[in-house]
Amino acid sequence: MCCLSPSPSASATSSRRGQIVASEWPPGSSSGSNPPSDGPPPSPDPPPQAVGTDDEEFGGRPAKRARPESGCGDGVCTADRPAGDGRDRISDLPDAVLLSVLSFLPLRDAGRTAVLSSRWRGLFNQSLLDFNACQPFPPEEGRGCDWFIRAVTGILAARPRTPIRSFRFVMYGRGFDGRLGVVDRWFRALARHRLRELDVDMFYAAPMPTLPGSLLKLASLETLKLFYCRFPNAGSAPAPRLPALKILDLSNVNVSQESLQAILSHCTSLECVKLKNITGVDKISLRSKSLARLYGDFGDLKELVVEDAPNLKELVGIGLPSGKAKVKIVFAPTLLVLGYLGISVRPLVLHDTVFDGGIVQLRTLMHSVKTLAILVPFSEKGYTVFVAQLLKCFPRLEALHIEPNKRSISRRVNVEEWDTANSIQCIEHSINRVVFECFGGEDCQWGFLTFLLGMARALKLVELYCWTGKDWASDQIEVLNPKNRASPDAEIQFFRLCKPISDLYLCHCCTQRCQKENRVALI
């Protein structure tokens, strides 16, 4: 189906209501056969009142003005006239309500409303502001890939001057094999529409298709989201011309190291990058004056170097502790959030501070970091030394997020004693919030919690996300007694986790952004 979502700017309520579904458009397309290769794709049936055609890309002709339906006069059909006074009460409704009504109509019927009046014609064009095109899956009644291509091509060709703010298309199967030139023409046309948001989903496409290079020339693009495809090779091509790009979200994407490096270095407005299950990249060298947030599932990454990122505020690598990555932060003076760090992230170089397992050589500490997320290796010998030494690198830490490694959850581990004689500045003076993810009540976890509660004088809140209820042994519960804490007024809250760790991987650092998303949505 080809769907069109109403503009979210028209109304907060209409933006997420229904979609205009093309259940019967274009008509007479039941065979699903490919269009002739030596001629242009057939022009779509109305929506009427096309402003013109995009001859350069599609070679089409201007759409003809559709004649009003029988029984229509003065732009209003008789069937729509209310009984009694003959007044058109529907047209008295505000634009936001009418856009919501259009969102429930099949595209063919929605297009016919353009003959009612110039106002209705403008409403249909406004509904194209957020163009949501979805290929039917499974194909039905001939509405397969060929229908999908003709539908999208026809709309873009018939309205070259209609604003399109966002464009999302989903395609399935192998219908685009050898026909990605069509997508190339879409991207070129959308560039003239001053497109700001692009979302491409090729989840069921096989094999994984490579997007055309015209993607890198959408000069007005601000948000780019790609799923299950190959990124255009920007390594040998000229630098990407995406000066307005602010958000880059790649999920299950194959991208070359050169292409990713070109995006990070040449997109001067880039603020947020989110990478999930990407392949083809072994090393990321970050040099960006504008980037503020970098999130990634970095399980296969070998090296992460932040060379020059003066505005970087948040750096989170989910897979860093599970792999064997080297992390080096050379220049990130405004970094506030850092995670997830683990004992396998070595060496860890923070400015001139080198941390290698349980050894730390202190020169310049990370005073800017306020939130730190660490994976505590309770199943490995020396985990107490690792945590204590690592925390010394962040003297002004305010929020500490802890997650046990998986092996400490699945098997019994030896409990080590924590050294309370040596001072750790952030625990004693600045940490005011502790979040313990996947808290199972094991002795090693209670020992860590006892250590924190006994030393953290500024502590105000402890959040325990538990796999079990609060039916632990009485001697363990005694740890929660206020008289055993350095901060008696600290509040302890319990939260119940109901899903297994593989399905629910929440982060709690910034709940306002990802409270209902899995942890790969990141901090």
N, C-alpha and C positions, 0 to 999 in steps of 0.2 A: 504494500500500500504506500501511497505517498501522502504524508501527513504534514499539516501546516499548523503550527501552534500560534495562538494569538499573542500579540505583543504584551510582555509583562509590564511595560510602562503604562499601558492603558488602564489597567486595574490590577490591584494585588490579588483580587479574587478570581479574575478571569485568566490569569497567566498560567495556571496549572489545572484548569478544568478539563476540557476535552480536547480532541484533535479533529481537524477536518480530514476525514478519511476518504480517499478516492476509491470507493468500492466499485465504481462503474466507469472510471475514466482512465484512458481514453476509450470511447465506445468501440465496439466491434473488434476488440483486440483479444481474441480468445485462443489464437493458435500459439502464441508465445514464440513465433519465429523471429530470427534475427533480421534487422532492417537491412536493406541493400547496402553493400559496402561502398558502391560507387555513387551514392546519392545522399543527401542530407536526411536526418531522421525525420519522420513524418511530424508535421505540426500538430500540437494537441488540439482537441476539441475545446470550445470555450471553457475557461473564463474569457469573456469578450473584452472589448475596449483596450486592446494592446496599444501602447504608446508607439511602439516601433519594434524592429527586430535587430538582433545583433548579427549583422551580415558577416562580419569578420570572422566570428567563431563558429557560427552555426549555419550560415548560408540560407536562412529562412526568409519568408516574405512576411510583410506586415499582416497581422491578424485582422480579419474583417470584422466590422461591427455586427454583432448578433442582433437579429430582429427580435422585438418584444414578442412574448408568447401571445397566442390568440386570447383575446379578452382583456388585454392590458391597454390602458390608456393613461396618458399623462405620467408615464413611468411607473404606475402602480397597477398591479393585476387586480381584476375584479374579485378574484377569490380571496385576496388579502383584505378587501374592504370590510370593515366591521358593519354589522347590521345596524340600521337606524340612521345615524347622522352622516355616514359615508366618510368619516374621518379616518386617516391612516394613523392609528394609535401606535403601531409598532415603530414607525419612524420617529415618534416622539420620545422613544427611549434614548438614554445617553449612549455614546459610542462604546463605552466599556461593556455595557449589557449586550449590545448588538454584536460585538466581537465575540462575546461568550456564546451567543446563539450560533454564530457562524462556525464556531469551533466544533459544534456537534453535527454539522451537515457534511455529507459527502462533497468532495471537492467540486464535482460537476454541478451540484445544486448550489453550492456556495458561489461558484463563478457566475451562475445565472442571475444572482441577486444584483450583479453589476448593472443590469439593464434597468433597474428600478429608478435610479436617479444618480446624479453625480456623487451624492453623499455615499450611497451604497457602493459605488464603484471605488471610492476612496477607502471605504472600510475593507473591501477585499484586498486591495493593495497593501493596506496596513497590516492585514493578517499575515502577509508574507514577510513581515519584519523579522520574525523568528521562523525560519524555514526548516521544518523537521521532516526529512524525507526518509521513509523506512521501506525497504524492499519486503514484500510479503514473505513470511516463512511459516509453514511451507507454502509454495506458490499455489494459488487457487484461481480457477476461472481465467486462466491465461495471464494472470498478473504476475509474471515471473521477472527475470532480470531484464528482458527486452522491453517489457512494459515499463518497468521502473526507469530505465535509461531514457525512453522516449518522454515519459512524464516530466522528469526533472529537466531534461534538455528543453522541452517545449516551454515550460514556465520561465526558465532563464532567458530564452530567446524572445518570448513575447513581451517581457517587461524589463528592458535593459536599463530603464531609469527608475524603477521602483526600488526604494531602499531595502536592503537586506542586511540586517545587523548581525544575525547569527545563522549559521547553516550547519545542520547535522544530518549526516546520511549513514545508514546502516545497510550493508549488503552481505549476502550470504552465498555460499556455494562457489561454483567456478564460472559463473556467468560473466565475470569481468576478465577472464583469461584472454589476453591479447587485445583487450579493448580499454585499457587504462588511458588511451588517448582521449576518450570521452571525459574521464575525470580531469585530465589536463585542461580540456576546454572549459569545464565547469570552473576550475580554479582561476583561469584567465578571465572569465566573465565575472566571477565574484570579486576579483580585484577591482573591476570598474564599478562594482556596487558598493565599494568602500566597506567590505566585510570586516567585522570586528571580532567575531568568535567563530571558530571552526572546530567541529567535533566529528571525527571519522572513526567508525566502528566496523571492522572487517572480521568479526569473530569467527564466522563460519566459512570464510574464504579459504580455499585450498588450491595451490600452495599459498603461503603468505605473500601477498602482492607488494610490490615496491611502488610507493607513491611517486607521481611525477615531480620533476624539479620546479615546476611553476608554483608549488606549495611555498617555496622559499622566496617568492616575489610578491606575496600579499602584504603590501606596504602598510596597509591600515590595520592589519591583524593585531589584536591585543591578547587573545586567549587561544591556545592551540592544544587540543586534546586528541591523542591518537591511541588506538587500541588494535592490537594484533595486525601489524603490518611491518613493512620495511621502510625505514626513513630514507628520504632521498640522499644520495651521496653528495655531501657538500665539501668533501675534502679536496677533490680535483676541480670543482666548479668555483666561480666567483663567490665572494663572501655572501652569506644570506642577507637579503634585503628585507629585514623585518624590524624596522626601527621602532615600531610601536608595540612590539610583543612584550607583554608583562608576565604572562603565566604560561608555562610549558608543562604539560602533563603527558608522560609517555608510559603506557602500560602494555606489557608483553610485546615490546617493539624491538626489532633488530636494528641497531644503529651503530655505525662505525665510530671508532674513537675520534677520528678527524672531524666527522660531522658534528658530534656532540661538542667537541672543543670549539668548533666554529660558531655554534649557536651561543655557547656560554661567553665567548670572547667578543663577538660582533653585535649581539643584540643589546644595544646600549640602554634600553628601557626595562630589561628583564628584572623582575622582582622575585618570582617564585618558580622553582623547578621541582617537579615531583617525578621520580623515576621508580617504576615497579616492574620487576622481572624483565629488565632489559638485557640483551645479549650483544656481544661484539665489543664491549668496553672492558679493558683491564685496568685503566688508570684514568683518573679525573684530576686535571690540573686547573684549579679554579682561579681565573683572573677576570673579575667583573667589578666595575665600580658601582653598579646598581643593584645587584642581587642581594635580597634580604633573607630569603629562606631557601634552603636546599634540603629536600627530603628524599630518601632513597632506600630501596631494598638492595643493599650492597653486599650480598652474600658471596658473589663471585669476584668482587673487586680486589685487585692486588695492592693498589696504592691510591690514597686520596690525599691530595696536596692542595691546601688553600694558600695560594701564593700572594694574592692581592685582592682582598674583598673588604674594603673599608666600611661597607654598609651591611655586611652579613650579620643578621641577628639570630638566626636559628639554623643549626646544622645537626641533622638527625640521620643516622644510618642504621636501619633496622638489622641488616645482616652482618654488620661489622664484627660483633663478638663471635658469630658462628663460623666466620672465615678466618683467614690469616692475613689481614690487611695492615699495611703501614699507613698511619695517619700522621700528617704533618701540617700544623697550622702556623704559617709564617707570619701573616699579617691579617688579623681580623679583630681590630680594636674594639668593636661594638658588639661582639658575640655575647648573647645572653643565654641561649639554650644550646646544650651539647649532649649528645647521646647517640646510640647506646654504646657504651664502652665496656670492654670485658678484658679478661686476662690474656686473650689471644691477640688483642690489638696491640701489637708491639713491633717496632718501637713506636711510642706515642710521643711526638715532639710538639710542645706547646711553646711557641716563641723560642726561647733559649732553654726551656725546661725539657729534659729528656726523661721519659718514664719507660722503663723496660721491666715489666713484671712487678717485682717487689722492690726495685731499685729506682730511686728518683734523684736526679741531679738538679738542684734548684738554682735557677738564676732569675728568670723573669716568669712570675706566676700569672695565671689567667684570672686577673681580678675582675674582669667584666662579666664572667659567667655567673648567672644567678640560679639557673636550673640545670641540673645534671641528672642524666639517666644512666644507670650502670647495671650490667648483668653480673651478679655475684656468683662466683664459681664455688658454691658450697661443697661440691663433690670433689674438689681438688685440694691437695695439701697446700697450705699457705694462703688460704683465701682471706684470713684476717689481716695479714701483712699487706696483701694486694689492695684491699679496700682502704685501710688506714693511710697507706702511702699515696694512693691516688687522690684521696680527699685533701691531702696537703697541697695539691696543685691548684686548688680553688678556694682561696681563703675567704671569699665573700659570698659563698654559696648560700642561697636562701631556701631552695626546694630540692630535695633529694628523692629520686624515683628509683626504686630497687626492684629487680626481678631476679628470682633464683634461676640458675641454669636447669635444664630439663632433667639431667641425670640426678640432681639432688632431690627432685620431686619423685622420681620413679624408684629410687633405691635408698637404703640407709647409708648415711655418711657420718664420718667422724666429726665430733664437735670440738672445735678449737677455742681456746681461751682468748678473749680480747684484751689487748694491752691498754689498761686505763692509766698507766703512769705517764705515757707520752702525750703531750698536748696536740690536739688537732683544732686549729683555729676556727674553721667554719662550723664544726659541731658545737664547740663551746660558746660561740658568740653570735653566729648569724643564721644558722638553719632554723627556720620556723615552721617548716612543713615537710613531712615525710610520707611518701606514698609507697606502700608495699604491695606490688602486684603478685598475684598467684600465691598468696600466703596460705600455707597448708598446715601450720602449727608444728612443724618439725623442730626438734631441739636446737638445731643450728640456727633456725630462723628466730626462735625465741631468744637465743643468746645474742644475736645481732640487735634485736629490738631492745633487749635489756641494756645493752651497751649504749645505744643511742639515747634511750630515756634517762639513763643515769648521768649523761654528760651534757645534753643539749639544754642549755639554760634559756634560750630564746624560743624554744619549741612551743607552738600554739596548736598544731593539728597533726594527728597521725591517722592516715586512712589505710585500712587493711582490707584488701580485696581477697576474699577467702573462698577456698574450694569446699570447706566444711563449715558446720555451724560453730557456735561458741561453746561447745561442750568439751573443752580441753581440761586437762588435769588441774586441780585446785592450786598446786604449787606454781603452775605456769600462769594462771590467772592472777596470782599474787603480784606478778610483774606489773600489772596495770594499776596497782595501788598507788594513789598520788604520793604517799610518803616515800616511795622508792624512786621518785623521779626528781631530776634536777629542776624541772619546771612543773610544779604540782597542778597548775591550771591548764596544762595541755589537754586538749580534747581528743579522745580516741573514738573513731567511728569504724564500724564494721559494714562491709558490703558483701553480698553473696554473689558469687559467679556461678552461673548455671550451665554454661557451655564449655566444652573441652577447649584446651588451649589452642589447638589447631584451627578451631572455628572462630574463637573470640580472642582477639589480641588487642585489647583496648589500651590506649594511652590516656593518661589522665592529666597531662601537663597543661593542655589548653582545651578544656572541655567545651568551651563555647564554639570551637571550630570543628571538633570531630567526636563529640560525645556519642553519636550513634553509628560511627564508622568503625571499621576494624583498624587494628593498629597500623596497618600499612598506609592508612590515611595520615598517620604520623602525628607528631606533637604539634 
